[in-house]
Amino acid sequence: MAKTTTDSNRDLDLAHLWHQNLQHRNLADRPPLEIVRGAGYCVYDAEDRHYIDAMAGLFCVNVGYGRQQIVAAAAQQMAELSYYPLTQSHGPGARLAARLAGLLPQELNRVYFLNSGSEAVETALKMARQYGRLAHPGQNRYKFIARHRGYHGFTFGAMSATGQIARKQAFEPLVPGFYHVPPPDPYRCGFCRAESACNLGCADEIERVIRMEGSETVAAVIAEPVIGGGGIFPAPDGYLERLREICDRHGALLILDEVITGFGRTGKLWGFEHSSIRPDILTVAKGITSAYLPLAACITGDKIFEAFQGHAGADDPKFTQVSTFGGHPVSCAAALANLDILTGERLWENSARMGAWLLDRLRALDSPSIGEVRGRGLLLGLELVSDRATRAPLPEAEMIRLVKAMRDQGVLVGRNNDTVPGFSNVMILSPPLTLDQATES
Ligand SMILES: Cc1ncc(COP(=O)(O)O)c(C=O)c1O
C-alpha cells in the first residue's frame, strides 16, 4: 500500500523513491542523506547538521546556495510568463543567448537550449552528423571519437560517447559509430609514463583511429577539457591544440563538453581558455543556472549554423528537433541572474585561487594512500592507492569507508563510481566557487 504524506520523509522515500545510481537493497540500514536547506557552500540535513558541500551538488551549484537574486528573478518570470516554447520566442531566451554569446569568443554565437547535459551532448552529436552530410555531400560522416573514462550523459547517444563500461554495459548494444581512445592520464599513461615528459601520444591516438576508420566517415571528436566524473583528468598542455589540428586536418568537428568545466569551475570562465583553441560545438549545463533550475545549451557558430540555412530552391536542411522544456523562460531568467552573480563576483578567479591553494595543501599531505593529486581550479581529484610503488588502486570498500568518514566529519565529497571496473579510487572535490577564507583555517 502506498505511504501517505503523514509518514516521515524517510519512510516515503524508502517506500517509493527510486534513487539515481544507487543499490536499494538494505537501503533502510544506510538511508540516503536528506538535505533540507542550503546556504553558501554548506547544506543542512534533517537533523540540522551542516556539511561543506565539496561536490556543489553534482558539480553544479557554482554560485552557492541561497542566492535570493536568482529566486526573485525566477519568481518574477514565472508570474509574468510561466512558459512558452522556443519554436517561437521569448525575452529571457533571446537575452540569455546573447549573454552567452557575449561571454564566448565570436566563433561561438548561436545557442540551442535544452534541459540537461545529456540532451546538450545528444544535440551536439546530432548537429555534427547532419552538418557532416550538409558540408561534405557524398560522404557519410557518422563516426565519433571519444575517450575512455570520459562521461557525456545517460541518453543513448551521450552514453555511447561515454567511455565508462560500467555505465553502459547493462544497456548494450548502444548507438553504432562510437570509438574510444585512452584519456590523458600521466599517472597511468601507456604512451609516456616511461618517457621524461608527456609526448601527447594519447592525442595522436585519435588521429591514428581517424586514419584507420577513414577520415571521410568521421563526424567529430568529443572531449571534456578536464574529464570530470571519470576521475579528474585535465588535458595536458598542448593536448587540446593537438586535437584541434587533428580535427582540422581530417575535416572533423571538435565538440568540447563543458557541462562540468564551464562557468568558472576550472579557474577560467571556460575550460578551453586554458588552451589557445576554440571548439566547433560547446555543450554546457550545470553551472549555467548553478542548478537553481534545469537548463543546458549546445552552442555553435556561423560555420555550422549557416550550413543549415540551405539556399533558395534547395532542400530545406533545418535542424529538426523540438524540446518542449528546452530554454524554459523561468530557467533562462534564473540563468541570467546566475550569470550576473558569477560575472559580478568574477567567481572563476576565486576558483583559480582557492583551487591552487587546495591543490598545494593536498599535495603536501604525507599519506601512503595518496597516489596523485590533480585538477584545475575547483575541480580536484585524489587518486588513492593501496601501494604507492605498484599504484594498485585503493579497493572499493576502503573508498566507501573514506567517503563516509568525510561525511561524518561534515564534508561531502564525491568519487568516481561505476566508471572503470576496479578503478573507483579517485576522491573528487568540486565545491561551490564561493569557497572562501573561512575554509582556509
Ligand atoms: C561532462 C558531462 N557531460 C554531460 C553530463 C550529463 O549531464 P546531465 O546529468 O545534466 O544529463 C555530465 C553529467 O555529469 C557531465 O559531467
PDBQT file of the ligand as one rigid body, heavy atoms in Angstrom, charges set to zero:
ROOT
HETATM    1  C1  LIG A 501      30.880  16.231 -18.900  1.00  0.00    +0.000 C 
HETATM    2  C2  LIG A 501      29.437  15.855 -18.734  1.00  0.00    +0.000 A 
HETATM    3  N1  LIG A 501      28.635  15.813 -19.808  1.00  0.00    +0.000 NA
HETATM    4  C3  LIG A 501      27.336  15.505 -19.718  1.00  0.00    +0.000 A 
HETATM    5  C4  LIG A 501      26.771  15.217 -18.498  1.00  0.00    +0.000 A 
HETATM    6  C5  LIG A 501      25.315  14.861 -18.410  1.00  0.00    +0.000 C 
HETATM    7  O1  LIG A 501      24.638  15.893 -17.790  1.00  0.00    +0.000 OA
HETATM    8  P1  LIG A 501      23.193  15.644 -17.122  1.00  0.00    +0.000 P 
HETATM    9  O2  LIG A 501      23.392  14.799 -15.919  1.00  0.00    +0.000 OA
HETATM   10  O3  LIG A 501      22.715  17.039 -16.810  1.00  0.00    +0.000 OA
HETATM   11  O4  LIG A 501      22.350  14.982 -18.170  1.00  0.00    +0.000 OA
HETATM   12  C6  LIG A 501      27.551  15.253 -17.341  1.00  0.00    +0.000 A 
HETATM   13  C7  LIG A 501      26.968  14.955 -16.026  1.00  0.00    +0.000 C 
HETATM   14  O5  LIG A 501      27.621  14.926 -15.011  1.00  0.00    +0.000 OA
HETATM   15  C8  LIG A 501      28.932  15.563 -17.463  1.00  0.00    +0.000 A 
HETATM   16  O6  LIG A 501      29.749  15.563 -16.393  1.00  0.00    +0.000 OA
ENDROOT
TORSDOF 0
